[in-house]
Amino acid sequence: MKALFNQYSHILQITSLPKLKAIILLLCISLSSCSMATQAANVQEDAELEAKVLQIIQKHPEAIMKSVEAHVQKKEHQQEQAQKAFFKKMVVQPKSIIGKSPTDGSSESKIILLEFSDFQCPFCAKTHQTLKQFIATNQGKITRVYKFLPITDIHSEAMPSAKAAWAAGQQGKFWQFHDILFENQDKLSDSFYISTAKALNLDLKRFNKERNSRAASAAVETDMQLAKEIGVSGTPTLLMNGQILKGDVQITDLEKLLSQDNQQ
């Protein structure tokens, strides 16, 4: 009521008509009363609903837990099936999995190593070094495929750096740009992307246009959607030979997966 009264106070101050003052004041009080009554009713309804829900939970805790567990199990089963179908597709239709994503290593797509990564993730930077060594040691055997998964909730430069790397890739310099980003995570910024583009002799006008384009956003969002569909939510995440490796991946882990494929 006070806020509404203040809203019309300037009118009350300039008018000399007692009846007009009274009408405006009564209108303020009326509107305020209606608003307060509505809010009070909503609060009361919410409180009553909350009390009923709590009462049901207290009376039937086992039923609630079973329902939740059944829902979780259903989701896990769906995710498991989606992952199995995806791994099968990696073998029989590798090109459809690779799409337009940047690749490194073998051009024959014999064994696909899919990498979901974030340029601002410190664990991804560590995995980057591991993968470089792994690919170099196993030349001609593995096709490394980079998929963007910027964790924007905690990394402010995750999305801008992803778009910048994509734009560099349009001029054939994705992996060079990729390496520089991971080796300079403490410098990630708009000015750093520009200076890196200059150092790589990119067409700067084209680079800036493409990294801020809808195509850049679409490319990153496509990878993010793929990650969601197969249940990948963190970085780094690697997929190879029907297995998923997460977090601090060691080269021995990768070599073990590779040897499993060779034994089949």
N, C-alpha and C positions, 0 to 999 in steps of 0.2 A: 504493500500500500504506500509506503514511504517513497519508493521509486516512482510509482505512478504519480503521486502527488508532486514530486519534484519535477517530473516531466511537464506538468501543466502549471507549475508555479509562476512561470514568466507571464502566463495569461492572467493569472490571478492578480499579479502585481500591476499590470497595465490597465486592467479594466476597472471602471468605477461603478459598474452595474451590480448591485447586491445579488439580484436574482441569478445573473449569469455566473457569478462566483459560486453561489450555492449549488447550481446545477452541475458545474464542472467538478466541484468537490464531491458531490454525491455520486457522480459518474465514476470518479476515481475509486471511491470506497466500494461501489457496486462491483466494478471490474475486479478489484483486488479480492473482494470476498469470494467471487465466483472462482477466480484462479486458485485461491487458497483452498476452497472447498474441493475443487477437482483434484488438486495435488494431494490433499489429505485422503481422498477416496482411493486414489491410485496407490498411495503408500499403504493404506489399510488392506487393499486387495492383494498387493505383493506380499505383505506380511502374512496374510491368511494362507496364500498359496504356498509360501515357503514352509509354513508350519505344517501344512498337510503333507507336503513332499517329505519333510523330515520324519513325520509320523509314519509314513509308509515305509521309509527306509529302515526305521527302527524296528518296525514290526516284521519286516521281511528282508533282512540283510542278505540271507543266503540266495534268495531269488534274484536280488539286484546284482550280486557278485557273479552269479551264473550267467546272467544276461550280458554283463560286461565282458566276461571271459569268452562267451560264445561269439560276441562281436569282434573281439581281438583275434580270436582264432580264425574267424572267417576272413578278416583282413590279411592276416599272415598267410593263409592258404592262397588267397587271390594274388598276393605279391609273389609268393613262391612259384605259382604257375606262370605268372608274367615273366619272371626271371628265367625260367626254364625255356619258355618260348623264345625269349630274347637271345639266350645263349645258343640255341639251335639256329637261329637266324644269323648269328655271327659266323657260323660255320658254313651254312648253305647259301646265304645271301650276304656276304660281307660288304659288298658295295652299297647295299641299301642301308647298312649300319653306318658305314663311313660317311655317306652322303657327300656334303661339301666341306666336311671338317678337315683341318690340317692333318697331314700324315707325315711320319718320319720312319726311317728304316726301310724294310723291304717294300718294293712296289707291287709285289705279286700277291699280297694279302694272304700269305700262307697261315700265319697265326696272328689273330687280331688282339692287340693289347689296347683296351679302351681306358682312357684316363679322364676322370672328372676332376677338374682342378680349379683353383682360385689363386690369382696372382698375388693376393695379399696374405694368403694363408702361410704361416711359417713352416708348417708340416709339409705343405706342397713344395716349398722351396727345397726342403731336404730330400723329398722324394724325387724332385727334378734331377738332382745330382745322381741319385741311385739309378734312375731310368737312363740317363745319359751313358752311364757305365754299362748297364745291362744291354742296351741297344748296340753299343760299340763292340761288346764282347760277342754278341750273337747276330752279327750282320748277315742279312739275307734270309733270316729265319722269321723275323717279327715285323709286323706293321703296327706302329704306334699311332693311335688316333686320339687327338686332343678334343675334349668336349668341355665347353665352358660351364662352370657351376659357381658363379659368384655368390658368396654368402653375404648378402647385403646387410643383414641384420647387425653384423658385428664388424664388417669391413667396408668402410666408406669408399675406398678406392677400388673395390672388387669389380663393380660394373664399369666404371670409366676405363680401367686398365684392360678389361676384357674387350671392350669395343675398340680400344686403341690397337690392341693386338690383332683383332679381326681386320681392321682397316689396313694395317701393315701387311697382312696376308693377301689383301687384294692387289698388292704390288709385289707379291712374291717374297716377302720378308717376314713371314709370321714367326718362324723358328728363331731367327736372329733377334727379333723384338721380344719374343717369349723368354729367351735366355737372359737378355738384359734386364727385363722386369724382375725375374726371380733373383738375379744377382744384386739387385738394388732395391729391395723391398722398402727400405727406409726412405727412399726418395720418391715413391709413387705420388705423382701429382700431375696436373695438367701441363705445367711447364716442362716437367720431365718427359712426358710423352712427346711433346713437340721437339725438345732437344734430341731425343732418341731418334725420332723420325729424320731429323736433319743429319744426324751422324750416320744413318743408314742410307742417306741420299735419296729419301723418298720425295715424291712430288708433294710438297707440304700442303698446297691448296687442296689437292685431291684427298690427302690423308685426313685433314680436318673436316672436310665435307663428308667423307665416308664414315668416320668414327662417330659422327653426330647424326647419321642417317637412320631411317626406319629399317633399312636392310641390316644394319649392325645390330639394332635392338632385336630384330626378328631372328637373326642367327643365334644370338645368345639365348633368347627365350625358347627357341626350338630345343637346344641342348638341355635347358633347365626343365622343360616339360618331359623330355625323355627320361631324365634322372628321376623325376617324380613318378613316372609310370612304372619304373622297375625298382622303385624303393630305395634309390640312392639319395641321401639327404646331407651327407657330410663330405668334406674333402681332407686329404686326397682319397679317392676311391678308384681302384683299378679292377678291371674285369678281364680275365683271360682263361681260356681252357675250362670254361664252366665254373670258375671260382671267382669270388669277390674278395679282394684284399683292401683293408681300410687302415687309415692312420699311418703309423711309422712302419712303412714297408721296407724290409731288408732285401738286399740282392739275393740272399740265400732263399728267401720265400719265392722270388720270381724264378730262380733257377730250378727250384723244386717243381713248380708248376710246368715249366718248360720240359723237364725230364719226364714228367707224367705223360705229356703229349707224345713224346718220342717213343715211349714204351707201348703206346696203344697200336 
